[in-house]
Amino acid sequence: MGKTFDWLDKKFRIKAPHKGFLRRRLPPGLSYFYCLGGAAFTSYLILFITGSMLSLYYVPSEMEAYESVLKIQRVVHLGWLIRGVHKWSATLLIVFILCHTLRVFISRAYRAPKELNWMVGCLTLVSVFASGFTGYLLPWDQKSYWATTVGTSMASTIPMMGRHLMYLIRGGMDVGGDTLIRFYSFHVLWLPVTMAALLWAHFHMIKRQGIKGGL
Amino acid sequence: MTRRNFLTGTAKAIVTAIVTGVMAVAAYFMYPAGLRARAMVYCDCMDEDALPKKGVKRAEYRYKLKGNEMAHSVFIVNDERGVYALSPVCTHLGCLVNYNRLKNEFICPCHGGKYDVSGKVISGPPPAPLTRLPLKIENGRVYIGIMLPATAAA
């Protein structure tokens, strides 16, 4: 690698411990279906970058949210592009992560000793769905408002505590400004941080256990 | 050139191109859009009779920006040089200076810059005298000229 990397590596010592992993022999029978997890992670990275950029202009307020999205779409340099990339990467992330889950299931890669990695993967899947759900509200237009009204209403069908769970998710009786701020916080802070931790665990276990059990 | 060197080089070139491209797009995205040249607008300040006969008077000029009433302060000075308007913005780092009547000086509260009534620096860090703003008297009203965005109206 380059001189800058070598200089950094002298301090961080990343290269030596990974040498075995990077030069390992892959098990036979791998195909492009084993790239779906990587594709999902790439989508996550693109979402992280474009999302960080959108957060420079988006205003999570009842009065200004929709206006700020219009501004991103019409005024900001390449705003339409960044928002479009964010939206489509989100769609692709859902597709890739579902296909990845299906591949792991079909190739029985969830079996011991990789059962914990399957659980971590499932938690990531739930976090991705939650990110999609919270992100859908943020444009604050008719479609997102009513989709969130319907989506959060589903929580109320749980017996006994359902209604209170719905109020908890909404931050009030109805979907309103408090819901918007809460969903924004989850979308840009809680969920990305959770996913980063889960993905670290996911990749660490792959390094230790190899693809499909045993290197 | 070995096959491995070629592939490594190509991979590095592609990664460098993508990273550079993304950084360029991000910088362009962050750079504020819709910056337009500012134009001189004369804002209503006070009645001609309210001008100080002698000395310094703090006044306000008003204008409208995006439907909001804006008001900024200005010092009107009347001395042997005549009547003129001084911006209260310190030329050091942009704080607003106060007029000290006892010392007859403008003193900046941030870093202690001092100016005399004509705006000249007496002591402290300011690199330049206080800015003189154009002052116009029309139909018995005093107007202060200031550079404002095109969306502003007097």
Interface residues (C-beta under 8 A of the other chain):
Chain A: I49 M53 L56 V75 V76 H77 L78 G79 L81 I82
Chain B: V22 V25 A26 Y28 F29 M30 Y31 A33 G34
